[in-house]
Amino acid sequence: MKILVPVKRVIDYNVKVRVKSDGSGVDLANVKMSMNPFDEISVEQAIRLKEAGIATEVVVVSVGEKKAQEILRTALAMGADRAILVEADTGDDIEPLTVAKILAKVVADEAPELVIAGKQAIDNDMNATGQMLAALLGWGQATFASQVDVADGKASVTREVDGGLQTVSVKLPAVITTDLRLNEPRYASLPNIMKAKKKPLEEKTAADYGVDLSPRLKVLATEEPAGRAAGIVVGSVDELMGKLKEQGLV
């Protein structure tokens, strides 16, 4: 069984994001970039399925600028077998539907039985690409996975929902999106990083797949969250109740 894992290059989760002075977007100058954390979890899960003898090949794919090669090499160092970079450098974040259309073309070429994707990217929090891809392919989907078991042509997926856990069974081929508690991704060792440089990384373009990159959405403004207001120290319960009444909270 072949597993396809889409990965995205985003601002590292340890970095404090800065908004451009004109509010046109996020400042990416001299900012550390890395693989989207949810995608790291997806790569780890695919590798574990291969190590368990369930999968035979893990292919990672990224859609974006040429610098995305860095995260593809990281995925290869973790244990993926091959990588595909679909170069689509628009200068802006590529919309989920566009990414889903490109991934659908990659799926048609690679014919995987399972696509494991992160539930969302931490830069735009869209949480849409996996679902859109499943719709375009006509495949079943299981989202927000916190546990995945694959056997007998089916995937049993435990997913987090309001108030508890839900377990669903989906026939393969299928799309699964991963949540934080599914696993803890491994670190790429130095020897594996060196080996990853020799693993195949195929480069394509969005034009090769005939997908239009024109945006359908326009970002009107980007703003930093408002600073948290200072608290008020009260000396008694009566004073607390008085302050709450002044705020119209009771």
MARSE-55121 format. One line per 2 residues: number of its first residue (from 0); their letters; for each residue y, z, x of N, C-alpha, C. Coordinates in steps of 0.2 Angstrom, whole numbers, plus 5000, padded with zeros to 4 digits. Atoms other than C-alpha are relative to their C-alpha. Layout:
NUM) a) Y Z X Y Z X Y Z X ~ ...
END
This chain:
0) mk) 4994 5000 5004 5000 5000 5000 5006 5000 5004 ~ 4994 5001 4997 5017 4995 5006 5006 5004 4997
2) il) 4995 4996 5003 5032 5007 5003 5007 4997 5003 ~ 4993 5002 4998 5050 5001 5004 5005 5005 4998
4) vp) 4995 4994 5001 5064 5014 5007 5007 4997 5002 ~ 4993 5002 4999 5082 5009 5005 5004 5006 5003
6) vk) 4996 4995 4997 5094 5019 5016 5007 4998 5001 ~ 4993 5002 5000 5113 5020 5017 5003 5004 5006
8) rv) 4996 4997 4995 5125 5024 5031 5006 5003 4997 ~ 4994 4997 5003 5138 5037 5025 5003 5005 5005
10) id) 4996 4995 4996 5150 5050 5032 4995 5006 5001 ~ 5005 4995 4999 5139 5064 5040 5002 5006 4996
12) yn) 4998 4994 5005 5138 5079 5028 5003 5006 5003 ~ 4996 4994 4997 5145 5091 5041 5007 4999 5001
14) vk) 4993 5002 4999 5161 5081 5042 5004 5002 4994 ~ 4995 4999 5005 5176 5086 5032 5004 4994 4998
16) vr) 4997 5006 5001 5182 5071 5023 5007 5000 4999 ~ 4993 5001 5001 5200 5065 5024 5002 4994 4996
18) vk) 4998 5005 5005 5209 5055 5011 5006 4996 5004 ~ 4994 5004 4997 5221 5041 5018 5006 5002 4997
20) sd) 4994 4998 5002 5239 5045 5017 5003 4997 4993 ~ 4998 5004 5006 5242 5031 5004 4995 5001 4994
22) gs) 5004 4999 5006 5228 5037 4993 4995 4994 4998 ~ 5004 5006 5001 5219 5020 4995 4992 5001 5001
24) gv) 5007 4999 4999 5202 5028 5000 4999 5006 5005 ~ 5001 4995 4995 5194 5039 5013 5001 4997 5007
26) dl) 4999 5002 4993 5198 5038 5031 4994 5001 5004 ~ 5007 5001 4997 5183 5032 5041 5001 5000 5008
28) an) 4999 5001 4993 5192 5031 5058 4998 5006 5004 ~ 5002 4995 4995 5183 5040 5072 4996 5006 4996
30) vk) 5004 4995 5004 5172 5049 5059 4992 4999 5002 ~ 5007 5000 4999 5154 5053 5063 4996 4998 4993
32) ms) 5004 5003 5005 5142 5043 5052 4992 5001 5001 ~ 5008 4999 4999 5123 5046 5048 4997 4998 4994
34) mn) 5004 5002 5006 5109 5042 5036 5002 5005 4994 ~ 4999 4996 5006 5112 5048 5018 4994 5005 5000
36) pf) 5005 4995 5000 5103 5065 5017 4994 4999 4995 ~ 5006 5001 5005 5093 5060 5001 4996 4994 5002
38) de) 5004 5006 4997 5088 5044 5010 4995 5002 5006 ~ 5004 4997 4995 5081 5054 5024 4994 5003 4997
40) is) 5006 4997 5004 5070 5064 5012 4996 4994 4998 ~ 5004 5005 5002 5064 5047 5005 4996 4997 5006
42) ve) 5004 5002 4994 5059 5041 5023 4995 5005 5001 ~ 5005 4995 4998 5050 5057 5026 4995 5000 4995
44) qa) 5005 5000 5005 5041 5056 5010 4995 4994 5001 ~ 5004 5006 4999 5035 5038 5013 4996 5001 5007
46) ir) 5004 4999 4994 5030 5043 5031 4994 5005 4999 ~ 5005 4996 5002 5020 5057 5024 4994 4997 4996
48) lk) 5005 5003 5004 5011 5046 5012 4996 4995 5004 ~ 5003 5005 4996 5007 5034 5026 4995 5005 5005
50) ea) 5004 4995 4996 5000 5049 5037 4994 5003 4996 ~ 5006 4998 5004 4989 5054 5022 4995 4995 4999
52) gi) 5005 5006 5001 4981 5037 5022 5001 4996 4993 ~ 4999 5003 5007 4989 5032 5005 5004 4994 5001
54) at) 4997 5006 4999 5001 5020 5012 4998 4997 5007 ~ 5002 5003 4993 4998 5007 5026 5006 4998 5004
56) ev) 4994 5002 4996 5016 5002 5030 5006 5002 4996 ~ 4993 4997 5002 5034 5009 5028 5005 4995 5002
58) vv) 4995 5004 4998 5048 4997 5028 5007 5003 4997 ~ 4994 4997 5002 5066 5003 5028 5005 4994 4999
60) vs) 4995 5006 5001 5081 4992 5022 5007 5003 4998 ~ 4993 4997 5001 5100 4995 5022 5004 4994 4999
62) vg) 4996 5005 5002 5113 4985 5014 5007 5002 5002 ~ 4994 4997 4997 5130 4986 5023 5002 4996 5006
64) ek) 4998 5003 4994 5139 4983 5039 4995 5000 5006 ~ 5005 5000 4994 5131 4979 5056 4998 5007 5003
66) ka) 5001 4993 4997 5133 4997 5061 4994 5004 4997 ~ 5005 4996 5003 5120 5002 5049 4993 4999 5004
68) qe) 5006 5000 4996 5107 4997 5062 4999 5007 5003 ~ 5001 4993 4997 5110 5015 5069 4995 5004 4996
70) il) 5004 4996 5004 5102 5023 5054 4993 4997 4999 ~ 5007 5003 5000 5088 5010 5053 4996 5002 5006
72) rt) 5003 4998 4994 5084 5014 5071 4997 5008 4999 ~ 5002 4993 5001 5084 5033 5066 4994 5000 4995
74) al) 5005 5000 5004 5072 5029 5052 4993 4997 5003 ~ 5005 5003 4996 5061 5019 5064 4997 5005 5004
76) am) 5002 4994 4995 5061 5034 5076 4996 5005 4996 ~ 5004 4995 5005 5055 5045 5061 4993 4998 4999
78) ga) 5007 5002 5001 5040 5034 5059 4999 4994 4996 ~ 5001 5006 5004 5044 5019 5048 4998 4994 5005
80) dr) 5003 5005 4996 5036 5003 5054 5005 4994 5001 ~ 4996 5006 4999 5049 4989 5051 5007 5002 4997
82) ai) 4994 4999 5003 5067 4988 5046 5004 4993 4999 ~ 4996 5006 5002 5078 4975 5037 5007 5002 4999
84) lv) 4993 4999 5001 5097 4975 5038 5003 4994 4996 ~ 4996 5005 5004 5106 4965 5024 5007 5001 5001
86) ea) 4993 5000 4998 5123 4962 5032 5004 4998 4994 ~ 4996 5001 5006 5136 4964 5018 5007 5004 5001
88) dt) 4995 4996 4998 5152 4969 5026 5006 4998 4996 ~ 4995 5002 5005 5165 4969 5012 5007 5004 5002
90) gd) 4994 4996 4998 5177 4982 5020 5000 5006 4995 ~ 5001 4995 5005 5173 4993 5004 4993 5002 4999
92) di) 5006 4998 5002 5159 5002 4997 4997 4995 4996 ~ 5004 5005 5005 5146 4990 4989 4998 5003 4994
94) ep) 5001 4997 5007 5144 4993 4971 4992 5001 4999 ~ 5007 4999 5001 5127 5000 4965 4996 4994 4997
96) lt) 5003 5006 5003 5123 4985 4954 4999 4994 5006 ~ 5001 5005 4995 5126 4973 4969 4994 5002 5005
98) va) 5005 4997 4996 5115 4984 4980 4993 4999 4997 ~ 5006 5001 5004 5101 4984 4967 4998 4993 4999
100) ki) 5002 5007 5000 5102 4965 4965 4997 4998 5007 ~ 5003 5002 4993 5099 4963 4984 4994 5003 5001
102) la) 5007 4996 4999 5085 4976 4984 4995 4996 4996 ~ 5005 5003 5004 5077 4967 4970 4997 4993 5003
104) kv) 5002 5006 4996 5077 4951 4981 4995 5002 5006 ~ 5004 4997 4994 5070 4961 4996 4993 5002 4997
106) va) 5007 4998 5003 5056 4968 4984 4996 4993 4999 ~ 5003 5006 5001 5052 4950 4979 4997 4997 5006
108) de) 5002 5003 4994 5050 4945 4997 4994 5004 5003 ~ 5004 4995 4997 5041 4961 5003 4994 5002 4996
110) ap) 5005 4998 5004 5030 4964 4988 4997 5007 5001 ~ 5003 4993 4999 5029 4983 4990 4997 5003 4993
112) el) 5003 4997 5006 5019 4994 4977 5005 5006 4998 ~ 4996 4994 5002 5032 5008 4978 5006 5000 5004
114) vi) 4994 4999 4997 5050 5010 4981 5002 5007 5000 ~ 4998 4993 5000 5056 5027 4986 5008 5000 5003
116) ag) 4993 5000 4999 5075 5029 4986 5003 5007 4999 ~ 4997 4994 5002 5087 5044 4987 5003 5000 4993
118) kq) 4998 5001 5007 5093 5049 4970 5008 4998 5000 ~ 4993 5002 4999 5112 5046 4976 5002 5001 5007
120) ai) 4997 4999 4993 5123 5044 4991 5005 5005 4999 ~ 4995 4995 5001 5134 5058 4995 5007 4998 5001
122) dn) 4993 5002 4999 5149 5047 4998 5003 4998 4993 ~ 4997 5002 5007 5151 5040 4980 4996 5004 4994
124) dm) 5004 4996 5005 5138 5051 4970 4999 4996 4994 ~ 5001 5004 5006 5135 5036 4959 4993 5002 4996
126) na) 5007 4999 5003 5116 5040 4956 4998 4995 4995 ~ 5001 5005 5004 5113 5023 4949 4996 4994 5003
128) tg) 5004 5006 4997 5105 5011 4962 4993 5000 4998 ~ 5007 5000 5002 5087 5017 4959 4998 4998 4993
130) qm) 5001 5001 5007 5088 5016 4940 5001 4992 4999 ~ 4999 5007 5001 5096 4999 4941 4995 4995 5003
132) la) 5006 5004 4997 5083 4992 4953 4994 5000 4996 ~ 5006 5000 5005 5069 4998 4941 5001 4995 4994
134) al) 4998 5004 5006 5078 4989 4927 4999 4993 5002 ~ 5000 5007 4997 5080 4973 4937 4993 4998 5001
136) lg) 5006 5002 4999 5062 4973 4942 4995 5001 4994 ~ 5004 4998 5006 5055 4979 4925 4994 5005 5002
138) wg) 5005 4995 4998 5046 4993 4934 5001 5007 4997 ~ 4999 4993 5002 5043 5011 4929 5004 5004 5005
140) qa) 4996 4996 4995 5054 5024 4937 4999 5008 4998 ~ 5000 4993 5001 5053 5043 4940 5006 5003 5005
142) tf) 4994 4998 4996 5069 5051 4946 5000 5007 5001 ~ 4999 4993 4998 5075 5067 4954 4993 5004 5002
144) as) 5007 4997 4998 5057 5070 4962 5001 5006 5004 ~ 5000 4994 4996 5054 5087 4969 4992 5001 5002
146) qv) 5007 5000 4998 5035 5083 4971 4997 4993 4998 ~ 5003 5007 5001 5026 5066 4973 4993 5000 5002
148) dv) 5007 5001 4998 5007 5063 4972 4998 4993 4998 ~ 5002 5007 5001 5000 5045 4973 4992 5000 5000
150) ad) 5007 5001 5000 4982 5041 4968 4998 4996 4994 ~ 5003 5005 5005 4972 5028 4958 5005 4996 4996
152) gk) 4995 5005 5003 4987 5016 4955 5005 5004 4996 ~ 4995 4996 5004 4998 5030 4948 5004 5005 5005
154) as) 4997 4994 4996 5011 5042 4955 5002 5005 4995 ~ 4998 4994 5004 5013 5059 4948 5006 5003 5003
156) vt) 4994 4998 4997 5030 5065 4950 5003 5006 4996 ~ 4997 4995 5003 5037 5082 4946 5008 5000 5001
158) re) 4993 5001 5000 5056 5081 4942 5004 5006 4998 ~ 4996 4994 5002 5069 5094 4940 5005 4998 4994
160) vd) 4996 5001 5006 5077 5095 4923 5004 5006 4998 ~ 4996 4994 5002 5089 5107 4914 4994 5005 4997
162) gg) 5004 4995 5002 5079 5123 4912 4993 5000 5002 ~ 5006 5000 4997 5064 5119 4922 4998 4994 5004
164) lq) 5003 5006 4997 5052 5106 4929 4996 4996 4995 ~ 5003 5005 5004 5045 5090 4921 4995 4996 5004
166) tv) 5005 5004 4996 5029 5081 4927 4999 4994 4996 ~ 5001 5006 5003 5028 5063 4923 4995 4995 5004
168) sv) 5004 5004 4996 5015 5050 4928 5002 4992 4998 ~ 4998 5007 5001 5020 5032 4931 4996 4995 5004
170) kl) 5004 5005 4997 5010 5016 4935 5003 4997 5005 ~ 4998 5004 4995 5012 5007 4951 5000 4993 4998
172) pa) 4995 4999 4995 5022 4997 4956 5006 5004 4996 ~ 4995 4996 5004 5037 5009 4952 5005 5002 5005
174) vi) 4994 4998 4996 5053 5016 4959 5001 5008 4999 ~ 4999 4993 5000 5055 5034 4963 5006 5002 5004
176) tt) 4994 4998 4997 5071 5043 4967 4999 5008 5002 ~ 5001 4994 4997 5071 5059 4978 5005 5005 4999
178) dl) 4995 4995 5000 5079 5076 4976 4999 5004 5006 ~ 5000 4996 4994 5083 5089 4989 4994 5004 5002
180) rl) 5005 4996 4999 5068 5100 4987 4993 4997 5001 ~ 5006 5003 4999 5055 5087 4989 4997 5001 5007
182) ne) 5003 4998 4993 5053 5090 5008 5006 5001 5005 ~ 4995 4999 4995 5062 5094 5024 4999 4994 5005
184) pr) 5001 5006 4995 5064 5078 5035 4999 5002 5007 ~ 5001 4999 4993 5058 5078 5053 5005 4998 5004
186) ya) 4996 5003 4995 5068 5076 5068 4997 4995 5004 ~ 5003 5006 4996 5066 5060 5078 5000 5003 5007
188) sl) 5000 4998 4993 5060 5065 5095 5002 4995 5005 ~ 4997 5005 4995 5067 5057 5111 4995 4994 5001
190) pn) 5005 5006 4998 5050 5047 5115 5000 4995 4994 ~ 5000 5004 5006 5050 5041 5097 5007 4996 4999
192) im) 4993 5003 5000 5069 5036 5098 4999 4994 5005 ~ 5001 5006 4996 5064 5025 5113 4995 4995 4998
194) ka) 5005 5004 5003 5049 5018 5104 5003 4995 4995 ~ 4997 5004 5006 5060 5013 5089 5004 4994 5002
196) kk) 4996 5005 4998 5070 5002 5100 4996 4993 5001 ~ 5005 5006 5000 5055 4990 5101 4997 4998 4994
198) kp) 5002 5002 5006 5051 4990 5083 5004 4995 4997 ~ 4996 5006 5003 5056 4975 5073 5005 5002 4995
200) le) 4994 4999 5005 5073 4975 5064 5002 4993 4999 ~ 4998 5007 5002 5076 4959 5054 5007 5000 4997
202) ek) 4993 5000 5003 5094 4954 5050 5001 4994 4995 ~ 4998 5005 5005 5099 4945 5035 5007 5001 4997
204) ta) 4993 5000 5003 5115 4942 5024 4999 5000 4993 ~ 5000 5000 5007 5119 4944 5006 4999 4993 4998
206) ad) 5000 5007 5001 5121 4925 5006 4993 4998 5000 ~ 5007 5002 4999 5103 4923 5011 4996 5001 4993
208) yg) 5003 4998 5006 5098 4931 4994 5004 4998 4994 ~ 4996 5003 5005 5112 4922 4984 5003 5005 4995
210) vd) 4997 4995 5004 5120 4938 4978 5007 5001 5002 ~ 4992 4999 4999 5139 4939 4975 5002 5007 5001
212) ls) 4998 4993 4998 5147 4954 4983 5007 5001 4996 ~ 4994 4999 5003 5163 4952 4972 5000 5007 4996
214) pr) 5000 4993 5004 5167 4970 4965 5002 4999 4993 ~ 4999 5000 5007 5167 4974 4947 5005 5006 4998
216) lk) 4996 4993 5001 5176 4991 4949 5006 5000 5005 ~ 4994 5000 4996 5193 4994 4956 5002 5008 5001
218) vl) 4998 4993 4999 5198 5011 4964 5007 5000 5000 ~ 4993 4999 5001 5215 5016 4958 5003 5005 5004
220) at) 4997 4995 4996 5218 5031 4968 4994 5005 5002 ~ 5004 4995 4997 5209 5044 4979 5004 5006 5002
222) ee) 4996 4994 4998 5214 5062 4980 4995 5005 5002 ~ 5004 4994 4998 5208 5078 4988 5000 5005 4995
224) pa) 5000 4995 5005 5203 5092 4977 5006 5005 5001 ~ 4995 4995 5000 5216 5104 4973 4998 5007 5004
226) gr) 5001 4994 4996 5217 5120 4984 4998 5006 4995 ~ 5002 4994 5004 5209 5136 4977 5006 5005 4999
228) aa) 4994 4996 5000 5223 5147 4970 4998 5007 5002 ~ 5001 4993 4997 5224 5165 4977 4998 5004 4994
230) gi) 5002 4995 5005 5216 5179 4967 5005 5005 4999 ~ 4995 4994 5001 5224 5194 4959 4996 5006 5000
232) vv) 5003 4993 4999 5219 5212 4963 5003 5004 4994 ~ 4997 4996 5006 5220 5223 4947 4997 5007 5002
234) gs) 5002 4993 4999 5219 5242 4947 4996 5004 4995 ~ 5004 4996 5006 5210 5246 4931 4997 4994 4995
236) vd) 5002 5005 5005 5200 5238 4917 5005 4998 4995 ~ 4994 5002 5004 5215 5239 4906 5004 4995 5002
238) el) 4996 5005 4997 5225 5229 4918 4996 4993 5000 ~ 5004 5007 5000 5211 5216 4920 5000 4997 4993
240) mg) 5000 5003 5007 5210 5214 4901 5007 4997 4998 ~ 4993 5003 5002 5229 5212 4900 5001 4993 5004
242) kl) 5000 5007 4997 5228 5198 4913 4996 4995 4997 ~ 5004 5005 5004 5214 5189 4904 5004 4998 4994
244) ke) 4997 5002 5006 5224 5190 4888 5006 4996 5001 ~ 4994 5004 4998 5240 5183 4897 4997 4993 5001
246) qg) 5002 5007 4998 5229 5168 4903 4997 4997 4994 ~ 5003 5003 5006 5222 5166 4885 4992 4999 5001
248) lv) 5007 5000 4999 5204 5169 4891 4996 5005 4996 ~ 5004 4995 5005 5200 5183 4879 5005 5001 4994
END
